[in-house]
Amino acid sequence: MEALTAEQVAQVVTFLAPGFAARLVYTARFRQREPGEFTILVSSVVASLPLVAVTNAVARRVGIAHTTVTALPYVALLLGVSVLVGYLVALLRGWPMTRNILGRLGLAYQPEESIYAQTMLALPPGAAVTIEFTDGRKLSGTPRIGPGLAGEEIEELCLTHPAWWDPASQRWREDGAGGAVIVPLKQIFTVTLDRDPT
């Protein structure tokens, strides 16, 4: 059995690396549980085929004559196109219009894995939420940091611009609340948003 040459190994990598790079960029925006190795392999190959075709077309237009996997300009272009496509697909998938169109087509799946990431992290910077604790206390603030994936180890939520509800005066009090409050998720009874995030 003959050993593979460096050129042959590089050609195999060419049909894996672009799809893998695009997937990494996409999942940096929409984190997901890591699929099995076979799924990663197949999805990388499937995504790499059009990426290689697009890169070859772009290489001809920009004057890269050597479209071999050992030519540094071609490899840089191939990885650059892959990263750009992964970013653009994530950007397009996150647009409300895309979500609405897919919803009308019956594809209600959202790329974010947790309800937290789908709602609170997608709110505009000034949006406020009201948290009611299991002991009845209420806290208002802007969600900034929290769990993104279901089953993650993060068990806290960070709110900035906090204000505590004072039942005696029936008013929100910001004095003494600090600049941010970290709330253990186990102590939260409900979270009320000030707008519909969908």
Contacts in CASP RR format, 6 or more apart in sequence:
PFRMAT RR
TARGET T0000
AUTHOR 0000-0000-0000
METHOD contacts of the structure
MODEL  1
MEALTAEQVAQVVTFLAPGFAARLVYTARFRQREPGEFTILVSSVVASLP
LVAVTNAVARRVGIAHTTVTALPYVALLLGVSVLVGYLVALLRGWPMTRN
ILGRLGLAYQPEESIYAQTMLALPPGAAVTIEFTDGRKLSGTPRIGPGLA
GEEIEELCLTHPAWWDPASQRWREDGAGGAVIVPLKQIFTVTLDRDPT
4 12 0 8 1.000
6 70 0 8 1.000
7 68 0 8 1.000
7 69 0 8 1.000
7 70 0 8 1.000
10 68 0 8 1.000
10 69 0 8 1.000
10 70 0 8 1.000
11 69 0 8 1.000
13 69 0 8 1.000
14 48 0 8 1.000
14 52 0 8 1.000
14 69 0 8 1.000
14 78 0 8 1.000
15 45 0 8 1.000
15 48 0 8 1.000
15 49 0 8 1.000
15 52 0 8 1.000
16 41 0 8 1.000
16 44 0 8 1.000
16 45 0 8 1.000
16 48 0 8 1.000
17 44 0 8 1.000
17 48 0 8 1.000
17 78 0 8 1.000
17 79 0 8 1.000
17 82 0 8 1.000
18 44 0 8 1.000
18 47 0 8 1.000
18 48 0 8 1.000
18 51 0 8 1.000
18 52 0 8 1.000
18 55 0 8 1.000
18 78 0 8 1.000
18 79 0 8 1.000
18 81 0 8 1.000
18 82 0 8 1.000
19 43 0 8 1.000
19 44 0 8 1.000
19 45 0 8 1.000
19 47 0 8 1.000
19 48 0 8 1.000
19 51 0 8 1.000
19 82 0 8 1.000
20 40 0 8 1.000
20 44 0 8 1.000
20 48 0 8 1.000
21 79 0 8 1.000
21 80 0 8 1.000
21 82 0 8 1.000
21 83 0 8 1.000
21 86 0 8 1.000
22 47 0 8 1.000
22 51 0 8 1.000
22 82 0 8 1.000
22 83 0 8 1.000
22 85 0 8 1.000
22 86 0 8 1.000
22 89 0 8 1.000
23 40 0 8 1.000
23 43 0 8 1.000
23 44 0 8 1.000
23 47 0 8 1.000
23 86 0 8 1.000
25 82 0 8 1.000
25 83 0 8 1.000
25 86 0 8 1.000
25 87 0 8 1.000
25 90 0 8 1.000
26 86 0 8 1.000
26 87 0 8 1.000
26 89 0 8 1.000
26 90 0 8 1.000
26 93 0 8 1.000
28 90 0 8 1.000
29 87 0 8 1.000
29 90 0 8 1.000
29 91 0 8 1.000
29 94 0 8 1.000
30 90 0 8 1.000
30 93 0 8 1.000
30 94 0 8 1.000
30 111 0 8 1.000
30 112 0 8 1.000
30 113 0 8 1.000
31 112 0 8 1.000
31 113 0 8 1.000
31 117 0 8 1.000
31 148 0 8 1.000
31 149 0 8 1.000
32 111 0 8 1.000
32 113 0 8 1.000
32 149 0 8 1.000
33 113 0 8 1.000
33 149 0 8 1.000
34 40 0 8 1.000
35 43 0 8 1.000
48 82 0 8 1.000
51 78 0 8 1.000
51 81 0 8 1.000
51 82 0 8 1.000
51 85 0 8 1.000
52 78 0 8 1.000
54 81 0 8 1.000
54 85 0 8 1.000
55 67 0 8 1.000
55 74 0 8 1.000
55 77 0 8 1.000
55 78 0 8 1.000
55 81 0 8 1.000
55 82 0 8 1.000
56 67 0 8 1.000
58 77 0 8 1.000
58 81 0 8 1.000
59 67 0 8 1.000
59 74 0 8 1.000
59 77 0 8 1.000
60 67 0 8 1.000
62 77 0 8 1.000
64 71 0 8 1.000
64 73 0 8 1.000
64 74 0 8 1.000
64 77 0 8 1.000
66 73 0 8 1.000
66 74 0 8 1.000
67 74 0 8 1.000
68 74 0 8 1.000
69 75 0 8 1.000
90 111 0 8 1.000
92 98 0 8 1.000
93 111 0 8 1.000
94 111 0 8 1.000
99 110 0 8 1.000
99 198 0 8 1.000
102 108 0 8 1.000
102 109 0 8 1.000
110 118 0 8 1.000
112 118 0 8 1.000
112 121 0 8 1.000
112 122 0 8 1.000
112 148 0 8 1.000
113 148 0 8 1.000
113 149 0 8 1.000
113 150 0 8 1.000
114 147 0 8 1.000
114 148 0 8 1.000
114 149 0 8 1.000
114 150 0 8 1.000
114 152 0 8 1.000
116 146 0 8 1.000
116 147 0 8 1.000
116 148 0 8 1.000
116 157 0 8 1.000
117 147 0 8 1.000
117 148 0 8 1.000
117 149 0 8 1.000
118 197 0 8 1.000
119 193 0 8 1.000
119 197 0 8 1.000
119 198 0 8 1.000
120 129 0 8 1.000
120 143 0 8 1.000
120 146 0 8 1.000
120 191 0 8 1.000
120 193 0 8 1.000
120 197 0 8 1.000
121 143 0 8 1.000
121 146 0 8 1.000
121 148 0 8 1.000
122 197 0 8 1.000
123 129 0 8 1.000
123 142 0 8 1.000
123 143 0 8 1.000
123 193 0 8 1.000
123 195 0 8 1.000
123 197 0 8 1.000
125 142 0 8 1.000
126 142 0 8 1.000
127 142 0 8 1.000
127 143 0 8 1.000
127 193 0 8 1.000
127 194 0 8 1.000
127 195 0 8 1.000
128 140 0 8 1.000
128 141 0 8 1.000
128 142 0 8 1.000
128 161 0 8 1.000
128 194 0 8 1.000
129 140 0 8 1.000
129 141 0 8 1.000
129 142 0 8 1.000
129 143 0 8 1.000
129 159 0 8 1.000
129 191 0 8 1.000
129 192 0 8 1.000
129 193 0 8 1.000
129 194 0 8 1.000
130 138 0 8 1.000
130 139 0 8 1.000
130 140 0 8 1.000
130 141 0 8 1.000
130 191 0 8 1.000
130 192 0 8 1.000
130 194 0 8 1.000
131 138 0 8 1.000
131 139 0 8 1.000
131 140 0 8 1.000
131 157 0 8 1.000
131 159 0 8 1.000
131 183 0 8 1.000
131 188 0 8 1.000
131 190 0 8 1.000
131 191 0 8 1.000
131 192 0 8 1.000
132 138 0 8 1.000
132 188 0 8 1.000
132 189 0 8 1.000
132 190 0 8 1.000
132 191 0 8 1.000
132 192 0 8 1.000
133 139 0 8 1.000
133 183 0 8 1.000
133 187 0 8 1.000
133 188 0 8 1.000
133 189 0 8 1.000
134 187 0 8 1.000
134 188 0 8 1.000
134 189 0 8 1.000
135 187 0 8 1.000
136 189 0 8 1.000
137 164 0 8 1.000
137 165 0 8 1.000
138 164 0 8 1.000
138 165 0 8 1.000
139 159 0 8 1.000
139 162 0 8 1.000
139 163 0 8 1.000
139 164 0 8 1.000
139 165 0 8 1.000
139 181 0 8 1.000
139 183 0 8 1.000
140 159 0 8 1.000
140 162 0 8 1.000
140 163 0 8 1.000
140 164 0 8 1.000
140 165 0 8 1.000
140 172 0 8 1.000
141 159 0 8 1.000
141 160 0 8 1.000
141 161 0 8 1.000
141 162 0 8 1.000
141 163 0 8 1.000
141 181 0 8 1.000
142 159 0 8 1.000
142 160 0 8 1.000
142 161 0 8 1.000
143 157 0 8 1.000
143 158 0 8 1.000
143 159 0 8 1.000
144 158 0 8 1.000
144 159 0 8 1.000
144 160 0 8 1.000
144 180 0 8 1.000
145 157 0 8 1.000
145 158 0 8 1.000
146 154 0 8 1.000
146 156 0 8 1.000
146 157 0 8 1.000
146 158 0 8 1.000
147 154 0 8 1.000
147 155 0 8 1.000
147 157 0 8 1.000
147 185 0 8 1.000
148 154 0 8 1.000
155 184 0 8 1.000
155 185 0 8 1.000
155 186 0 8 1.000
156 182 0 8 1.000
156 183 0 8 1.000
156 184 0 8 1.000
156 185 0 8 1.000
157 182 0 8 1.000
157 183 0 8 1.000
157 185 0 8 1.000
157 188 0 8 1.000
158 180 0 8 1.000
158 181 0 8 1.000
158 182 0 8 1.000
158 183 0 8 1.000
159 180 0 8 1.000
159 181 0 8 1.000
159 183 0 8 1.000
160 179 0 8 1.000
160 180 0 8 1.000
161 174 0 8 1.000
161 179 0 8 1.000
162 174 0 8 1.000
162 177 0 8 1.000
162 178 0 8 1.000
162 179 0 8 1.000
162 180 0 8 1.000
162 181 0 8 1.000
163 172 0 8 1.000
163 173 0 8 1.000
163 174 0 8 1.000
163 177 0 8 1.000
164 172 0 8 1.000
164 173 0 8 1.000
164 177 0 8 1.000
165 171 0 8 1.000
165 172 0 8 1.000
165 173 0 8 1.000
166 172 0 8 1.000
166 173 0 8 1.000
END
